[in-house]
Amino acid sequence: MVKAFARWSACMRAEGFRYPDPMAANNDPRWTGDSPSQAEIATARADVACKRRASLVRIWWRTEADYQERQIQQHEKWFARIRLARTRYLTNVDAHDDA
């Protein structure tokens, strides 16, 4: 992610925008109006183009998915208990809906 963010940031800089990462561009305090300004639209267009050039969305998605898969494997018993509790809850709801 660090490398992908760096590629995105370099691309944005080449387009005339200075942001360390996509969240900084998204959360720019200038973007508070009721409708987007020309600067906001230009920034958004550069953001999308740079995300494509850096393959940022694909890398971000894969990184997040890998992290989630590791968490599921590491906490398998905990997730199983949650699943069981949810199943019991839904069974009880169904039983009371018929009453």
Secondary structure, DSSP 8 states (H G I E B T S, - for coil): -HHHHHHHHHHHHHTT---SSHHHHHT-TT--SSS--HHHHHHHHHHHHHHHHTTHHHHHHHHHHHHHHHHHHHTHHHHHHHHHHHHHHHHHHHHHH--
